[in-house]
Amino acid sequence: MPLHRYASLVFDCDGVVLDSNRLKTEAFGQAAAAYGPEAARAMVDHHVAHGGVSRYAKFAHFLDRIVPQVAPGRDGPGLEALLEAYAAGVREGLATCAVAEGLEALRALTPGVRWLIVSGGDQAELREVFAARGLAEMFDGGIFGSPDTKDAILARELAAGTVRRPALFLGDSRLDHEAAGRAGHDFVYVSGWSEWREGPQLAAAGAFPAVRALADLLPRAAG
């Protein structure tokens, strides 16, 4: 793929740059378990079906819609307590999970291209993790996340001139694909760590190009 033709590369974080989808899925279930196993399973299903949506929106949906249906009248933690439990559950994992192979080589291959993170993860948490792991300096366009939505971030940064066209969004969820389309950006599905159940079938049907991992975007050695 000719990445040099893009002025900006926009990366999702979880499942694209960091192998963190599974640990976040487990953390959603653990936080929701105070309302019982059925509620926890429903929370996990909702999370997986809405990859890329912020934790704030997911836990609000859990309390407003899921709990009244599957655990009516059951006492449990409120929104802030659920958010704190979830954050505690992912903190250690984000510090130690795998980073996408080939990221540094890809950065070296695109010296004139602006890089950004646009994630459903908590913005302050993302910036702390990327700084601690020595990744922040690669993303010269900034590291952005919730509580702002991906649509809001992309529109704001495009208006500010941070995102320059043409831009490519590298994501692993339906929301990433839809947000890229609404922003007028090209999209590549990164499948290897994705939990998007329909993603592989849509890619195979030609809905969008796909790679297994970011390293697959690197030129292949001759011979």
C-alpha positions in Angstrom: 0.0 0.0 0.0 1.5 3.4 -1.0 1.4 5.1 2.4 3.5 8.0 1.1 0.5 9.4 -0.7 -1.2 10.2 2.6 -0.6 13.4 4.5 -2.0 11.8 7.8 -2.2 8.4 9.3 -4.9 8.0 12.0 -4.5 4.9 14.2 -7.0 3.4 16.6 -5.1 2.1 19.7 -6.7 -1.1 21.1 -6.2 -4.0 18.7 -4.2 -1.9 16.3 -1.2 -0.4 18.1 -1.6 -2.3 21.4 -2.8 -5.9 21.8 -5.3 -4.7 24.5 -8.7 -5.8 23.2 -8.9 -9.0 25.3 -7.8 -7.4 28.5 -10.3 -4.6 28.1 -13.1 -7.1 27.4 -12.2 -9.0 30.5 -12.2 -5.8 32.5 -15.7 -4.9 31.4 -17.0 -8.3 32.5 -15.2 -8.1 35.9 -16.5 -4.6 36.6 -20.1 -5.6 35.7 -19.9 -8.8 37.7 -21.2 -7.0 40.8 -24.6 -7.2 39.1 -24.4 -10.9 38.6 -23.1 -13.2 35.9 -25.9 -12.6 33.4 -25.4 -8.8 33.6 -21.6 -9.4 33.2 -22.1 -11.5 30.0 -24.5 -8.9 28.6 -22.0 -6.1 29.3 -19.3 -8.1 27.5 -21.6 -8.7 24.5 -22.5 -5.0 24.3 -18.8 -4.0 24.5 -17.7 -6.4 21.7 -20.6 -5.3 19.5 -19.7 -1.7 19.9 -15.9 -1.7 19.6 -14.4 1.8 19.7 -17.2 3.3 21.7 -16.0 4.9 25.0 -16.2 3.2 28.3 -18.4 6.1 29.6 -21.1 5.4 27.0 -20.9 1.7 27.5 -21.3 1.7 31.3 -24.1 4.3 31.0 -25.9 2.0 28.6 -25.2 -0.9 31.1 -26.8 0.9 34.0 -29.7 2.4 31.9 -30.6 -0.5 29.8 -28.9 -3.8 30.7 -29.3 -3.8 34.5 -33.0 -3.0 34.5 -33.5 -5.9 32.1 -31.3 -8.6 33.5 -30.9 -7.6 37.2 -33.9 -5.5 38.1 -33.8 -4.2 41.7 -30.3 -5.4 42.3 -28.0 -2.9 44.1 -24.6 -2.4 42.7 -21.9 0.2 41.9 -22.8 3.4 40.1 -21.2 4.9 37.0 -18.1 6.3 38.7 -17.4 3.2 40.7 -17.7 1.0 37.5 -15.4 3.3 35.7 -12.8 3.1 38.5 -13.1 -0.7 38.7 -12.6 -0.9 34.9 -9.6 1.5 34.9 -8.0 -0.5 37.7 -8.5 -3.7 35.7 -6.8 -2.5 32.6 -4.0 -0.4 34.1 -1.4 -3.1 34.5 -2.3 -4.8 31.2 -1.8 -1.6 29.2 1.7 -1.3 30.7 2.7 -4.7 29.6 0.7 -5.8 26.6 2.3 -6.3 23.2 3.0 -3.4 20.9 2.4 -3.9 17.2 5.5 -5.2 15.4 6.9 -2.9 12.7 5.6 0.3 14.3 9.0 2.0 14.4 9.9 0.8 10.9 6.5 2.2 9.6 7.3 5.5 11.3 10.7 5.7 9.6 9.0 4.9 6.3 6.6 7.8 6.6 8.8 10.8 7.8 6.6 13.5 6.2 3.3 12.0 7.3 1.5 13.2 10.4 0.5 10.4 12.9 -2.4 10.5 15.3 -4.1 8.2 17.8 -7.9 8.5 17.8 -9.2 6.0 20.2 -12.3 5.1 22.3 -9.9 4.7 25.3 -9.6 7.3 28.0 -7.5 10.2 26.7 -5.5 10.8 29.9 -4.9 7.1 30.3 -3.7 6.8 26.7 -1.3 9.7 27.0 0.1 8.3 30.2 0.6 4.8 28.7 2.1 6.0 25.5 4.6 8.2 27.3 5.6 5.5 29.7 6.1 3.0 26.9 8.1 5.4 24.7 5.5 5.6 22.0 4.2 9.1 22.3 6.8 10.8 20.2 5.8 8.8 17.1 2.4 10.4 17.1 3.3 14.0 16.3 -0.3 14.9 15.5 -1.4 14.0 19.0 -3.1 11.3 21.1 -6.8 11.6 21.5 -9.5 9.6 23.2 -12.7 9.7 25.2 -14.8 11.2 26.6 -14.9 12.9 23.2 -16.2 10.6 20.4 -14.1 9.6 17.4 -16.4 11.6 15.1 -15.9 14.7 17.3 -12.1 14.3 17.5 -11.8 13.7 13.7 -13.9 16.8 12.9 -12.1 19.0 15.4 -8.6 18.0 14.4 -9.5 18.3 10.7 -10.8 21.8 11.3 -7.7 22.7 13.3 -5.4 21.5 10.5 -3.9 18.7 12.6 -5.4 16.1 10.3 -4.3 16.8 6.8 -5.9 15.3 3.7 -5.6 12.8 2.3 -5.8 10.7 5.4 -5.9 7.0 6.2 -7.6 5.5 9.2 -6.1 2.2 10.5 -8.8 0.5 12.7 -10.2 -2.7 13.8 -13.9 -2.1 14.5 -17.1 -1.1 12.8 -17.0 2.2 14.5 -13.5 2.9 13.1 -14.8 2.1 9.6 -17.9 4.3 9.9 -16.0 7.2 11.5 -13.4 7.1 8.8 -16.2 7.2 6.2 -18.0 10.1 7.8 -14.7 12.1 8.0 -13.9 11.4 4.3 -10.8 9.3 5.1 -9.7 6.0 3.6 -9.8 3.0 5.8 -7.8 -0.2 6.3 -9.0 -3.0 8.6 -6.3 -4.4 10.9 -7.6 -7.9 11.6 -5.1 -9.7 13.8 -6.2 -8.6 17.2 -9.7 -7.4 16.2 -12.9 -8.6 18.0 -15.1 -7.3 15.2 -17.0 -10.5 14.3 -18.2 -9.3 10.9 -15.0 -7.6 9.9 -13.2 -10.6 8.2 -16.3 -11.4 6.1 -16.8 -7.8 5.0 -13.1 -7.5 4.1 -13.3 -10.7 2.1 -16.3 -9.3 0.3 -14.3 -6.3 -0.7 -15.9 -3.7 1.6 -12.5 -2.4 2.5 -8.8 -3.4 2.3 -7.4 -5.4 5.2 -4.1 -6.4 6.7 -3.4 -8.8 9.5 -1.0 -6.4 11.3 0.6 -3.0 10.8 3.9 -4.8 9.8 2.1 -6.0 6.7 2.1 -2.4 5.5 5.9 -2.5 5.2 7.5 -3.2 1.8 8.5 -6.8 1.4 12.2 -7.5 1.1 13.2 -8.5 -2.4 14.0 -12.1 -3.0 
